Amino acid sequence: MSTITFDTHKFVRRLQEAGFDEKQAEGLTEAMRAAIDETELVTKKDLQIELAPVKADLNLLKWMMGALVAIAVANFSKPTFLYGYHYF
């Protein structure tokens, strides 16, 4: 999984510029850092690895459905081609 870089010093300065005192700014910064550390990010590569088996299963399913349709068409068209339509 990926990690996020977080500039705590810059964050504290911005909070102080917005009117927070130093203790408040540092407390909020620590809370943000802890929340970010607990977050798990998923990258495109992670998704590709996890979804690869699903894609393989879908490809197999598409192949099997195609084969079933071909068999069904062959079974239904067999009397028509071999014997033609006979009306008695």
PyMOL Python script that loads the backbone (N, CA, C, O; Angstrom):
from pymol import cmd

cmd.read_pdbstr("""\
ATOM      1  N   MET A   1       0.825  -1.177   0.000  1.00  0.00           N
ATOM      2  CA  MET A   1       0.000   0.000   0.000  1.00  0.00           C
ATOM      3  C   MET A   1       0.876   1.250   0.000  1.00  0.00           C
ATOM      4  O   MET A   1       2.051   1.196   0.365  1.00  0.00           O
ATOM      5  N   SER A   2       0.303   2.352  -0.405  1.00  0.00           N
ATOM      6  CA  SER A   2       1.034   3.607  -0.498  1.00  0.00           C
ATOM      7  C   SER A   2       0.944   4.397   0.796  1.00  0.00           C
ATOM      8  O   SER A   2       0.078   4.156   1.638  1.00  0.00           O
ATOM      9  N   THR A   3       1.851   5.337   0.932  1.00  0.00           N
ATOM     10  CA  THR A   3       1.829   6.228   2.089  1.00  0.00           C
ATOM     11  C   THR A   3       1.732   7.667   1.608  1.00  0.00           C
ATOM     12  O   THR A   3       2.116   7.994   0.485  1.00  0.00           O
ATOM     13  N   ILE A   4       1.211   8.517   2.480  1.00  0.00           N
ATOM     14  CA  ILE A   4       1.093   9.947   2.173  1.00  0.00           C
ATOM     15  C   ILE A   4       2.163  10.682   2.971  1.00  0.00           C
ATOM     16  O   ILE A   4       2.359  10.418   4.157  1.00  0.00           O
ATOM     17  N   THR A   5       2.845  11.597   2.316  1.00  0.00           N
ATOM     18  CA  THR A   5       3.777  12.453   3.051  1.00  0.00           C
ATOM     19  C   THR A   5       3.000  13.660   3.561  1.00  0.00           C
ATOM     20  O   THR A   5       2.162  14.218   2.852  1.00  0.00           O
ATOM     21  N   PHE A   6       3.284  14.048   4.783  1.00  0.00           N
ATOM     22  CA  PHE A   6       2.538  15.119   5.436  1.00  0.00           C
ATOM     23  C   PHE A   6       3.529  16.033   6.146  1.00  0.00           C
ATOM     24  O   PHE A   6       4.197  15.620   7.095  1.00  0.00           O
ATOM     25  N   ASP A   7       3.621  17.276   5.682  1.00  0.00           N
ATOM     26  CA  ASP A   7       4.541  18.257   6.256  1.00  0.00           C
ATOM     27  C   ASP A   7       3.888  18.880   7.490  1.00  0.00           C
ATOM     28  O   ASP A   7       3.095  19.815   7.380  1.00  0.00           O
ATOM     29  N   THR A   8       4.232  18.349   8.667  1.00  0.00           N
ATOM     30  CA  THR A   8       3.592  18.809   9.893  1.00  0.00           C
ATOM     31  C   THR A   8       3.989  20.238  10.258  1.00  0.00           C
ATOM     32  O   THR A   8       3.173  21.005  10.768  1.00  0.00           O
ATOM     33  N   HIS A   9       5.225  20.581   9.999  1.00  0.00           N
ATOM     34  CA  HIS A   9       5.675  21.938  10.333  1.00  0.00           C
ATOM     35  C   HIS A   9       4.900  22.981   9.530  1.00  0.00           C
ATOM     36  O   HIS A   9       4.459  23.991  10.078  1.00  0.00           O
ATOM     37  N   LYS A  10       4.741  22.736   8.249  1.00  0.00           N
ATOM     38  CA  LYS A  10       4.007  23.654   7.384  1.00  0.00           C
ATOM     39  C   LYS A  10       2.537  23.742   7.822  1.00  0.00           C
ATOM     40  O   LYS A  10       1.938  24.818   7.798  1.00  0.00           O
ATOM     41  N   PHE A  11       1.965  22.597   8.222  1.00  0.00           N
ATOM     42  CA  PHE A  11       0.578  22.568   8.662  1.00  0.00           C
ATOM     43  C   PHE A  11       0.398  23.392   9.940  1.00  0.00           C
ATOM     44  O   PHE A  11      -0.566  24.147  10.066  1.00  0.00           O
ATOM     45  N   VAL A  12       1.338  23.242  10.892  1.00  0.00           N
ATOM     46  CA  VAL A  12       1.275  24.007  12.139  1.00  0.00           C
ATOM     47  C   VAL A  12       1.357  25.502  11.840  1.00  0.00           C
ATOM     48  O   VAL A  12       0.596  26.291  12.399  1.00  0.00           O
ATOM     49  N   ARG A  13       2.289  25.895  10.950  1.00  0.00           N
ATOM     50  CA  ARG A  13       2.415  27.321  10.601  1.00  0.00           C
ATOM     51  C   ARG A  13       1.131  27.869   9.998  1.00  0.00           C
ATOM     52  O   ARG A  13       0.709  28.976  10.334  1.00  0.00           O
ATOM     53  N   ARG A  14       0.505  27.101   9.107  1.00  0.00           N
ATOM     54  CA  ARG A  14      -0.741  27.575   8.471  1.00  0.00           C
ATOM     55  C   ARG A  14      -1.867  27.711   9.496  1.00  0.00           C
ATOM     56  O   ARG A  14      -2.662  28.649   9.434  1.00  0.00           O
ATOM     57  N   LEU A  15      -1.927  26.782  10.424  1.00  0.00           N
ATOM     58  CA  LEU A  15      -2.949  26.888  11.465  1.00  0.00           C
ATOM     59  C   LEU A  15      -2.710  28.109  12.348  1.00  0.00           C
ATOM     60  O   LEU A  15      -3.656  28.803  12.720  1.00  0.00           O
ATOM     61  N   GLN A  16      -1.452  28.371  12.684  1.00  0.00           N
ATOM     62  CA  GLN A  16      -1.136  29.544  13.493  1.00  0.00           C
ATOM     63  C   GLN A  16      -1.452  30.829  12.735  1.00  0.00           C
ATOM     64  O   GLN A  16      -1.924  31.799  13.328  1.00  0.00           O
ATOM     65  N   GLU A  17      -1.196  30.840  11.436  1.00  0.00           N
ATOM     66  CA  GLU A  17      -1.524  32.014  10.616  1.00  0.00           C
ATOM     67  C   GLU A  17      -3.037  32.227  10.562  1.00  0.00           C
ATOM     68  O   GLU A  17      -3.501  33.356  10.404  1.00  0.00           O
ATOM     69  N   ALA A  18      -3.804  31.141  10.693  1.00  0.00           N
ATOM     70  CA  ALA A  18      -5.264  31.237  10.648  1.00  0.00           C
ATOM     71  C   ALA A  18      -5.860  31.595  12.011  1.00  0.00           C
ATOM     72  O   ALA A  18      -7.072  31.784  12.122  1.00  0.00           O
ATOM     73  N   GLY A  19      -5.006  31.693  13.069  1.00  0.00           N
ATOM     74  CA  GLY A  19      -5.496  32.135  14.362  1.00  0.00           C
ATOM     75  C   GLY A  19      -5.426  31.099  15.474  1.00  0.00           C
ATOM     76  O   GLY A  19      -5.814  31.400  16.603  1.00  0.00           O
ATOM     77  N   PHE A  20      -4.954  29.909  15.202  1.00  0.00           N
ATOM     78  CA  PHE A  20      -4.794  28.911  16.249  1.00  0.00           C
ATOM     79  C   PHE A  20      -3.560  29.258  17.076  1.00  0.00           C
ATOM     80  O   PHE A  20      -2.571  29.763  16.544  1.00  0.00           O
ATOM     81  N   ASP A  21      -3.625  28.979  18.402  1.00  0.00           N
ATOM     82  CA  ASP A  21      -2.394  29.153  19.167  1.00  0.00           C
ATOM     83  C   ASP A  21      -1.517  27.922  18.949  1.00  0.00           C
ATOM     84  O   ASP A  21      -1.961  26.940  18.353  1.00  0.00           O
ATOM     85  N   GLU A  22      -0.276  27.972  19.429  1.00  0.00           N
ATOM     86  CA  GLU A  22       0.692  26.909  19.135  1.00  0.00           C
ATOM     87  C   GLU A  22       0.224  25.542  19.650  1.00  0.00           C
ATOM     88  O   GLU A  22       0.362  24.537  18.953  1.00  0.00           O
ATOM     89  N   LYS A  23      -0.327  25.504  20.861  1.00  0.00           N
ATOM     90  CA  LYS A  23      -0.764  24.238  21.437  1.00  0.00           C
ATOM     91  C   LYS A  23      -1.912  23.632  20.629  1.00  0.00           C
ATOM     92  O   LYS A  23      -1.922  22.426  20.383  1.00  0.00           O
ATOM     93  N   GLN A  24      -2.877  24.454  20.214  1.00  0.00           N
ATOM     94  CA  GLN A  24      -3.996  23.972  19.401  1.00  0.00           C
ATOM     95  C   GLN A  24      -3.506  23.464  18.043  1.00  0.00           C
ATOM     96  O   GLN A  24      -3.928  22.409  17.569  1.00  0.00           O
ATOM     97  N   ALA A  25      -2.618  24.227  17.438  1.00  0.00           N
ATOM     98  CA  ALA A  25      -2.106  23.861  16.118  1.00  0.00           C
ATOM     99  C   ALA A  25      -1.346  22.544  16.174  1.00  0.00           C
ATOM    100  O   ALA A  25      -1.503  21.694  15.298  1.00  0.00           O
ATOM    101  N   GLU A  26      -0.520  22.374  17.207  1.00  0.00           N
ATOM    102  CA  GLU A  26       0.239  21.128  17.334  1.00  0.00           C
ATOM    103  C   GLU A  26      -0.683  19.947  17.649  1.00  0.00           C
ATOM    104  O   GLU A  26      -0.457  18.845  17.149  1.00  0.00           O
ATOM    105  N   GLY A  27      -1.694  20.153  18.449  1.00  0.00           N
ATOM    106  CA  GLY A  27      -2.641  19.088  18.774  1.00  0.00           C
ATOM    107  C   GLY A  27      -3.420  18.636  17.538  1.00  0.00           C
ATOM    108  O   GLY A  27      -3.580  17.440  17.297  1.00  0.00           O
ATOM    109  N   LEU A  28      -3.901  19.603  16.762  1.00  0.00           N
ATOM    110  CA  LEU A  28      -4.635  19.269  15.542  1.00  0.00           C
ATOM    111  C   LEU A  28      -3.723  18.589  14.518  1.00  0.00           C
ATOM    112  O   LEU A  28      -4.140  17.669  13.813  1.00  0.00           O
ATOM    113  N   THR A  29      -2.489  19.050  14.448  1.00  0.00           N
ATOM    114  CA  THR A  29      -1.527  18.446  13.522  1.00  0.00           C
ATOM    115  C   THR A  29      -1.244  16.999  13.892  1.00  0.00           C
ATOM    116  O   THR A  29      -1.175  16.138  13.016  1.00  0.00           O
ATOM    117  N   GLU A  30      -1.081  16.724  15.174  1.00  0.00           N
ATOM    118  CA  GLU A  30      -0.840  15.352  15.632  1.00  0.00           C
ATOM    119  C   GLU A  30      -2.049  14.470  15.336  1.00  0.00           C
ATOM    120  O   GLU A  30      -1.890  13.317  14.935  1.00  0.00           O
ATOM    121  N   ALA A  31      -3.247  14.998  15.528  1.00  0.00           N
ATOM    122  CA  ALA A  31      -4.459  14.228  15.238  1.00  0.00           C
ATOM    123  C   ALA A  31      -4.554  13.917  13.740  1.00  0.00           C
ATOM    124  O   ALA A  31      -4.925  12.808  13.359  1.00  0.00           O
ATOM    125  N   MET A  32      -4.224  14.880  12.908  1.00  0.00           N
ATOM    126  CA  MET A  32      -4.241  14.673  11.453  1.00  0.00           C
ATOM    127  C   MET A  32      -3.195  13.640  11.043  1.00  0.00           C
ATOM    128  O   MET A  32      -3.469  12.769  10.218  1.00  0.00           O
ATOM    129  N   ARG A  33      -2.006  13.737  11.617  1.00  0.00           N
ATOM    130  CA  ARG A  33      -0.946  12.792  11.279  1.00  0.00           C
ATOM    131  C   ARG A  33      -1.351  11.369  11.660  1.00  0.00           C
ATOM    132  O   ARG A  33      -1.118  10.429  10.900  1.00  0.00           O
ATOM    133  N   ALA A  34      -1.954  11.214  12.835  1.00  0.00           N
ATOM    134  CA  ALA A  34      -2.391   9.894  13.285  1.00  0.00           C
ATOM    135  C   ALA A  34      -3.484   9.346  12.363  1.00  0.00           C
ATOM    136  O   ALA A  34      -3.478   8.161  12.032  1.00  0.00           O
ATOM    137  N   ALA A  35      -4.413  10.198  11.952  1.00  0.00           N
ATOM    138  CA  ALA A  35      -5.489   9.756  11.061  1.00  0.00           C
ATOM    139  C   ALA A  35      -4.935   9.336   9.709  1.00  0.00           C
ATOM    140  O   ALA A  35      -5.381   8.344   9.132  1.00  0.00           O
ATOM    141  N   ILE A  36      -3.970  10.084   9.206  1.00  0.00           N
ATOM    142  CA  ILE A  36      -3.371   9.755   7.910  1.00  0.00           C
ATOM    143  C   ILE A  36      -2.575   8.460   8.002  1.00  0.00           C
ATOM    144  O   ILE A  36      -2.596   7.653   7.072  1.00  0.00           O
ATOM    145  N   ASP A  37      -1.870   8.252   9.121  1.00  0.00           N
ATOM    146  CA  ASP A  37      -1.087   7.022   9.301  1.00  0.00           C
ATOM    147  C   ASP A  37      -1.973   5.781   9.332  1.00  0.00           C
ATOM    148  O   ASP A  37      -1.549   4.708   8.902  1.00  0.00           O
ATOM    149  N   GLU A  38      -3.193   5.913   9.834  1.00  0.00           N
ATOM    150  CA  GLU A  38      -4.108   4.779   9.923  1.00  0.00           C
ATOM    151  C   GLU A  38      -4.811   4.482   8.605  1.00  0.00           C
ATOM    152  O   GLU A  38      -5.411   3.419   8.446  1.00  0.00           O
ATOM    153  N   THR A  39      -4.741   5.406   7.671  1.00  0.00           N
ATOM    154  CA  THR A  39      -5.431   5.253   6.397  1.00  0.00           C
ATOM    155  C   THR A  39      -4.627   4.364   5.464  1.00  0.00           C
ATOM    156  O   THR A  39      -3.415   4.527   5.326  1.00  0.00           O
ATOM    157  N   GLU A  40      -5.309   3.424   4.826  1.00  0.00           N
ATOM    158  CA  GLU A  40      -4.664   2.572   3.831  1.00  0.00           C
ATOM    159  C   GLU A  40      -5.112   3.027   2.448  1.00  0.00           C
ATOM    160  O   GLU A  40      -6.302   3.009   2.134  1.00  0.00           O
ATOM    161  N   LEU A  41      -4.167   3.427   1.640  1.00  0.00           N
ATOM    162  CA  LEU A  41      -4.478   3.839   0.273  1.00  0.00           C
ATOM    163  C   LEU A  41      -4.277   2.666  -0.671  1.00  0.00           C
ATOM    164  O   LEU A  41      -3.388   1.836  -0.481  1.00  0.00           O
ATOM    165  N   VAL A  42      -5.107   2.617  -1.673  1.00  0.00           N
ATOM    166  CA  VAL A  42      -4.997   1.572  -2.680  1.00  0.00           C
ATOM    167  C   VAL A  42      -4.514   2.217  -3.972  1.00  0.00           C
ATOM    168  O   VAL A  42      -5.087   3.200  -4.443  1.00  0.00           O
ATOM    169  N   THR A  43      -3.457   1.653  -4.535  1.00  0.00           N
ATOM    170  CA  THR A  43      -2.932   2.167  -5.794  1.00  0.00           C
ATOM    171  C   THR A  43      -3.542   1.402  -6.961  1.00  0.00           C
ATOM    172  O   THR A  43      -4.202   0.379  -6.776  1.00  0.00           O
ATOM    173  N   LYS A  44      -3.315   1.905  -8.139  1.00  0.00           N
ATOM    174  CA  LYS A  44      -3.795   1.239  -9.343  1.00  0.00           C
ATOM    175  C   LYS A  44      -3.191  -0.165  -9.446  1.00  0.00           C
ATOM    176  O   LYS A  44      -3.870  -1.110  -9.848  1.00  0.00           O
ATOM    177  N   LYS A  45      -1.940  -0.291  -9.089  1.00  0.00           N
ATOM    178  CA  LYS A  45      -1.259  -1.590  -9.124  1.00  0.00           C
ATOM    179  C   LYS A  45      -1.907  -2.568  -8.139  1.00  0.00           C
ATOM    180  O   LYS A  45      -2.084  -3.743  -8.460  1.00  0.00           O
ATOM    181  N   ASP A  46      -2.260  -2.090  -6.948  1.00  0.00           N
ATOM    182  CA  ASP A  46      -2.935  -2.939  -5.967  1.00  0.00           C
ATOM    183  C   ASP A  46      -4.257  -3.465  -6.527  1.00  0.00           C
ATOM    184  O   ASP A  46      -4.579  -4.644  -6.376  1.00  0.00           O
ATOM    185  N   LEU A  47      -5.011  -2.587  -7.168  1.00  0.00           N
ATOM    186  CA  LEU A  47      -6.285  -3.001  -7.756  1.00  0.00           C
ATOM    187  C   LEU A  47      -6.081  -4.023  -8.867  1.00  0.00           C
ATOM    188  O   LEU A  47      -6.833  -4.992  -8.971  1.00  0.00           O
ATOM    189  N   GLN A  48      -5.072  -3.806  -9.687  1.00  0.00           N
ATOM    190  CA  GLN A  48      -4.807  -4.752 -10.772  1.00  0.00           C
ATOM    191  C   GLN A  48      -4.479  -6.136 -10.224  1.00  0.00           C
ATOM    192  O   GLN A  48      -4.932  -7.144 -10.767  1.00  0.00           O
ATOM    193  N   ILE A  49      -3.703  -6.186  -9.161  1.00  0.00           N
ATOM    194  CA  ILE A  49      -3.336  -7.470  -8.550  1.00  0.00           C
ATOM    195  C   ILE A  49      -4.571  -8.157  -7.973  1.00  0.00           C
ATOM    196  O   ILE A  49      -4.754  -9.361  -8.155  1.00  0.00           O
ATOM    197  N   GLU A  50      -5.408  -7.406  -7.286  1.00  0.00           N
ATOM    198  CA  GLU A  50      -6.592  -7.988  -6.657  1.00  0.00           C
ATOM    199  C   GLU A  50      -7.646  -8.405  -7.673  1.00  0.00           C
ATOM    200  O   GLU A  50      -8.351  -9.392  -7.461  1.00  0.00           O
ATOM    201  N   LEU A  51      -7.763  -7.665  -8.776  1.00  0.00           N
ATOM    202  CA  LEU A  51      -8.811  -7.954  -9.753  1.00  0.00           C
ATOM    203  C   LEU A  51      -8.392  -8.939 -10.833  1.00  0.00           C
ATOM    204  O   LEU A  51      -9.233  -9.359 -11.628  1.00  0.00           O
ATOM    205  N   ALA A  52      -7.131  -9.318 -10.889  1.00  0.00           N
ATOM    206  CA  ALA A  52      -6.657 -10.251 -11.912  1.00  0.00           C
ATOM    207  C   ALA A  52      -7.414 -11.580 -11.885  1.00  0.00           C
ATOM    208  O   ALA A  52      -7.808 -12.057 -12.949  1.00  0.00           O
ATOM    209  N   PRO A  53      -7.638 -12.203 -10.722  1.00  0.00           N
ATOM    210  CA  PRO A  53      -8.400 -13.459 -10.723  1.00  0.00           C
ATOM    211  C   PRO A  53      -9.843 -13.277 -11.196  1.00  0.00           C
ATOM    212  O   PRO A  53     -10.402 -14.160 -11.846  1.00  0.00           O
ATOM    213  N   VAL A  54     -10.436 -12.145 -10.873  1.00  0.00           N
ATOM    214  CA  VAL A  54     -11.805 -11.881 -11.308  1.00  0.00           C
ATOM    215  C   VAL A  54     -11.858 -11.753 -12.825  1.00  0.00           C
ATOM    216  O   VAL A  54     -12.770 -12.278 -13.463  1.00  0.00           O
ATOM    217  N   LYS A  55     -10.883 -11.055 -13.404  1.00  0.00           N
ATOM    218  CA  LYS A  55     -10.824 -10.923 -14.860  1.00  0.00           C
ATOM    219  C   LYS A  55     -10.649 -12.288 -15.522  1.00  0.00           C
ATOM    220  O   LYS A  55     -11.278 -12.566 -16.543  1.00  0.00           O
ATOM    221  N   ALA A  56      -9.808 -13.130 -14.954  1.00  0.00           N
ATOM    222  CA  ALA A  56      -9.586 -14.463 -15.508  1.00  0.00           C
ATOM    223  C   ALA A  56     -10.874 -15.286 -15.458  1.00  0.00           C
ATOM    224  O   ALA A  56     -11.202 -15.993 -16.410  1.00  0.00           O
ATOM    225  N   ASP A  57     -11.599 -15.190 -14.345  1.00  0.00           N
ATOM    226  CA  ASP A  57     -12.857 -15.913 -14.223  1.00  0.00           C
ATOM    227  C   ASP A  57     -13.887 -15.414 -15.230  1.00  0.00           C
ATOM    228  O   ASP A  57     -14.627 -16.207 -15.811  1.00  0.00           O
ATOM    229  N   LEU A  58     -13.933 -14.105 -15.435  1.00  0.00           N
ATOM    230  CA  LEU A  58     -14.871 -13.541 -16.411  1.00  0.00           C
ATOM    231  C   LEU A  58     -14.526 -13.975 -17.830  1.00  0.00           C
ATOM    232  O   LEU A  58     -15.423 -14.269 -18.621  1.00  0.00           O
ATOM    233  N   ASN A  59     -13.252 -14.019 -18.159  1.00  0.00           N
ATOM    234  CA  ASN A  59     -12.850 -14.484 -19.483  1.00  0.00           C
ATOM    235  C   ASN A  59     -13.242 -15.946 -19.691  1.00  0.00           C
ATOM    236  O   ASN A  59     -13.722 -16.314 -20.764  1.00  0.00           O
ATOM    237  N   LEU A  60     -13.043 -16.768 -18.681  1.00  0.00           N
ATOM    238  CA  LEU A  60     -13.440 -18.170 -18.770  1.00  0.00           C
ATOM    239  C   LEU A  60     -14.956 -18.286 -18.918  1.00  0.00           C
ATOM    240  O   LEU A  60     -15.447 -19.088 -19.713  1.00  0.00           O
ATOM    241  N   LEU A  61     -15.683 -17.495 -18.163  1.00  0.00           N
ATOM    242  CA  LEU A  61     -17.140 -17.513 -18.241  1.00  0.00           C
ATOM    243  C   LEU A  61     -17.623 -17.095 -19.629  1.00  0.00           C
ATOM    244  O   LEU A  61     -18.544 -17.705 -20.171  1.00  0.00           O
ATOM    245  N   LYS A  62     -17.010 -16.062 -20.210  1.00  0.00           N
ATOM    246  CA  LYS A  62     -17.380 -15.643 -21.569  1.00  0.00           C
ATOM    247  C   LYS A  62     -17.118 -16.755 -22.571  1.00  0.00           C
ATOM    248  O   LYS A  62     -17.934 -16.985 -23.464  1.00  0.00           O
ATOM    249  N   TRP A  63     -15.997 -17.448 -22.439  1.00  0.00           N
ATOM    250  CA  TRP A  63     -15.668 -18.539 -23.350  1.00  0.00           C
ATOM    251  C   TRP A  63     -16.685 -19.668 -23.213  1.00  0.00           C
ATOM    252  O   TRP A  63     -17.145 -20.222 -24.211  1.00  0.00           O
ATOM    253  N   MET A  64     -17.034 -20.004 -21.971  1.00  0.00           N
ATOM    254  CA  MET A  64     -17.991 -21.080 -21.735  1.00  0.00           C
ATOM    255  C   MET A  64     -19.379 -20.725 -22.273  1.00  0.00           C
ATOM    256  O   MET A  64     -20.056 -21.576 -22.851  1.00  0.00           O
ATOM    257  N   MET A  65     -19.798 -19.489 -22.088  1.00  0.00           N
ATOM    258  CA  MET A  65     -21.104 -19.062 -22.604  1.00  0.00           C
ATOM    259  C   MET A  65     -21.116 -19.103 -24.129  1.00  0.00           C
ATOM    260  O   MET A  65     -22.113 -19.502 -24.729  1.00  0.00           O
ATOM    261  N   GLY A  66     -20.033 -18.700 -24.748  1.00  0.00           N
ATOM    262  CA  GLY A  66     -19.932 -18.770 -26.203  1.00  0.00           C
ATOM    263  C   GLY A  66     -20.028 -20.198 -26.697  1.00  0.00           C
ATOM    264  O   GLY A  66     -20.693 -20.471 -27.696  1.00  0.00           O
ATOM    265  N   ALA A  67     -19.370 -21.107 -26.002  1.00  0.00           N
ATOM    266  CA  ALA A  67     -19.421 -22.527 -26.382  1.00  0.00           C
ATOM    267  C   ALA A  67     -20.835 -23.077 -26.213  1.00  0.00           C
ATOM    268  O   ALA A  67     -21.303 -23.836 -27.061  1.00  0.00           O
ATOM    269  N   LEU A  68     -21.521 -22.708 -25.137  1.00  0.00           N
ATOM    270  CA  LEU A  68     -22.890 -23.163 -24.925  1.00  0.00           C
ATOM    271  C   LEU A  68     -23.835 -22.635 -25.990  1.00  0.00           C
ATOM    272  O   LEU A  68     -24.705 -23.365 -26.465  1.00  0.00           O
ATOM    273  N   VAL A  69     -23.674 -21.387 -26.366  1.00  0.00           N
ATOM    274  CA  VAL A  69     -24.514 -20.812 -27.423  1.00  0.00           C
ATOM    275  C   VAL A  69     -24.239 -21.526 -28.740  1.00  0.00           C
ATOM    276  O   VAL A  69     -25.174 -21.830 -29.480  1.00  0.00           O
ATOM    277  N   ALA A  70     -22.985 -21.796 -29.042  1.00  0.00           N
ATOM    278  CA  ALA A  70     -22.639 -22.500 -30.282  1.00  0.00           C
ATOM    279  C   ALA A  70     -23.242 -23.900 -30.296  1.00  0.00           C
ATOM    280  O   ALA A  70     -23.750 -24.342 -31.327  1.00  0.00           O
ATOM    281  N   ILE A  71     -23.194 -24.596 -29.178  1.00  0.00           N
ATOM    282  CA  ILE A  71     -23.781 -25.939 -29.089  1.00  0.00           C
ATOM    283  C   ILE A  71     -25.297 -25.868 -29.265  1.00  0.00           C
ATOM    284  O   ILE A  71     -25.881 -26.691 -29.969  1.00  0.00           O
ATOM    285  N   ALA A  72     -25.928 -24.894 -28.631  1.00  0.00           N
ATOM    286  CA  ALA A  72     -27.378 -24.750 -28.747  1.00  0.00           C
ATOM    287  C   ALA A  72     -27.779 -24.443 -30.187  1.00  0.00           C
ATOM    288  O   ALA A  72     -28.739 -25.020 -30.698  1.00  0.00           O
ATOM    289  N   VAL A  73     -27.065 -23.556 -30.834  1.00  0.00           N
ATOM    290  CA  VAL A  73     -27.365 -23.229 -32.233  1.00  0.00           C
ATOM    291  C   VAL A  73     -27.168 -24.457 -33.107  1.00  0.00           C
ATOM    292  O   VAL A  73     -27.976 -24.724 -33.996  1.00  0.00           O
ATOM    293  N   ALA A  74     -26.113 -25.194 -32.864  1.00  0.00           N
ATOM    294  CA  ALA A  74     -25.851 -26.400 -33.654  1.00  0.00           C
ATOM    295  C   ALA A  74     -26.955 -27.436 -33.444  1.00  0.00           C
ATOM    296  O   ALA A  74     -27.375 -28.091 -34.398  1.00  0.00           O
ATOM    297  N   ASN A  75     -27.422 -27.590 -32.221  1.00  0.00           N
ATOM    298  CA  ASN A  75     -28.478 -28.574 -31.945  1.00  0.00           C
ATOM    299  C   ASN A  75     -29.810 -28.168 -32.568  1.00  0.00           C
ATOM    300  O   ASN A  75     -30.530 -29.017 -33.092  1.00  0.00           O
ATOM    301  N   PHE A  76     -30.138 -26.902 -32.517  1.00  0.00           N
ATOM    302  CA  PHE A  76     -31.410 -26.462 -33.077  1.00  0.00           C
ATOM    303  C   PHE A  76     -31.392 -26.411 -34.595  1.00  0.00           C
ATOM    304  O   PHE A  76     -32.435 -26.581 -35.226  1.00  0.00           O
ATOM    305  N   SER A  77     -30.243 -26.182 -35.189  1.00  0.00           N
ATOM    306  CA  SER A  77     -30.180 -26.092 -36.644  1.00  0.00           C
ATOM    307  C   SER A  77     -29.899 -27.441 -37.306  1.00  0.00           C
ATOM    308  O   SER A  77     -30.038 -27.561 -38.524  1.00  0.00           O
ATOM    309  N   LYS A  78     -29.518 -28.432 -36.556  1.00  0.00           N
ATOM    310  CA  LYS A  78     -29.172 -29.745 -37.093  1.00  0.00           C
ATOM    311  C   LYS A  78     -30.313 -30.357 -37.914  1.00  0.00           C
ATOM    312  O   LYS A  78     -30.054 -30.753 -39.051  1.00  0.00           O
ATOM    313  N   PRO A  79     -31.534 -30.461 -37.433  1.00  0.00           N
ATOM    314  CA  PRO A  79     -32.602 -31.045 -38.244  1.00  0.00           C
ATOM    315  C   PRO A  79     -32.898 -30.239 -39.511  1.00  0.00           C
ATOM    316  O   PRO A  79     -33.259 -30.811 -40.539  1.00  0.00           O
ATOM    317  N   THR A  80     -32.749 -28.945 -39.442  1.00  0.00           N
ATOM    318  CA  THR A  80     -33.035 -28.104 -40.596  1.00  0.00           C
ATOM    319  C   THR A  80     -32.048 -28.368 -41.719  1.00  0.00           C
ATOM    320  O   THR A  80     -32.457 -28.490 -42.874  1.00  0.00           O
ATOM    321  N   PHE A  81     -30.788 -28.458 -41.419  1.00  0.00           N
ATOM    322  CA  PHE A  81     -29.782 -28.648 -42.452  1.00  0.00           C
ATOM    323  C   PHE A  81     -29.754 -30.082 -42.979  1.00  0.00           C
ATOM    324  O   PHE A  81     -29.547 -30.305 -44.172  1.00  0.00           O
ATOM    325  N   LEU A  82     -29.960 -31.038 -42.102  1.00  0.00           N
ATOM    326  CA  LEU A  82     -29.879 -32.423 -42.534  1.00  0.00           C
ATOM    327  C   LEU A  82     -31.135 -32.876 -43.257  1.00  0.00           C
ATOM    328  O   LEU A  82     -31.059 -33.568 -44.272  1.00  0.00           O
ATOM    329  N   TYR A  83     -32.273 -32.492 -42.743  1.00  0.00           N
ATOM    330  CA  TYR A  83     -33.512 -33.041 -43.283  1.00  0.00           C
ATOM    331  C   TYR A  83     -34.371 -31.997 -43.986  1.00  0.00           C
ATOM    332  O   TYR A  83     -35.297 -32.361 -44.711  1.00  0.00           O
ATOM    333  N   GLY A  84     -34.105 -30.771 -43.801  1.00  0.00           N
ATOM    334  CA  GLY A  84     -34.947 -29.730 -44.369  1.00  0.00           C
ATOM    335  C   GLY A  84     -36.269 -29.681 -43.630  1.00  0.00           C
ATOM    336  O   GLY A  84     -36.474 -30.417 -42.665  1.00  0.00           O
ATOM    337  N   TYR A  85     -37.151 -28.830 -44.072  1.00  0.00           N
ATOM    338  CA  TYR A  85     -38.470 -28.748 -43.463  1.00  0.00           C
ATOM    339  C   TYR A  85     -39.396 -29.676 -44.208  1.00  0.00           C
ATOM    340  O   TYR A  85     -39.574 -29.528 -45.417  1.00  0.00           O
ATOM    341  N   HIS A  86     -39.981 -30.616 -43.526  1.00  0.00           N
ATOM    342  CA  HIS A  86     -40.946 -31.531 -44.133  1.00  0.00           C
ATOM    343  C   HIS A  86     -42.271 -31.333 -43.416  1.00  0.00           C
ATOM    344  O   HIS A  86     -42.372 -31.442 -42.194  1.00  0.00           O
ATOM    345  N   TYR A  87     -43.237 -31.053 -44.186  1.00  0.00           N
ATOM    346  CA  TYR A  87     -44.575 -30.900 -43.624  1.00  0.00           C
ATOM    347  C   TYR A  87     -45.380 -32.098 -44.056  1.00  0.00           C
ATOM    348  O   TYR A  87     -45.545 -32.319 -45.256  1.00  0.00           O
ATOM    349  N   PHE A  88     -45.874 -32.860 -43.151  1.00  0.00           N
ATOM    350  CA  PHE A  88     -46.640 -34.068 -43.479  1.00  0.00           C
ATOM    351  C   PHE A  88     -48.106 -33.799 -43.299  1.00  0.00           C
ATOM    352  O   PHE A  88     -48.929 -34.687 -43.523  1.00  0.00           O
TER     353      PHE A  88
END
""", "prot")
cmd.dss("prot")
cmd.show_as("cartoon", "prot")
cmd.util.cbc("prot")
cmd.orient("prot")
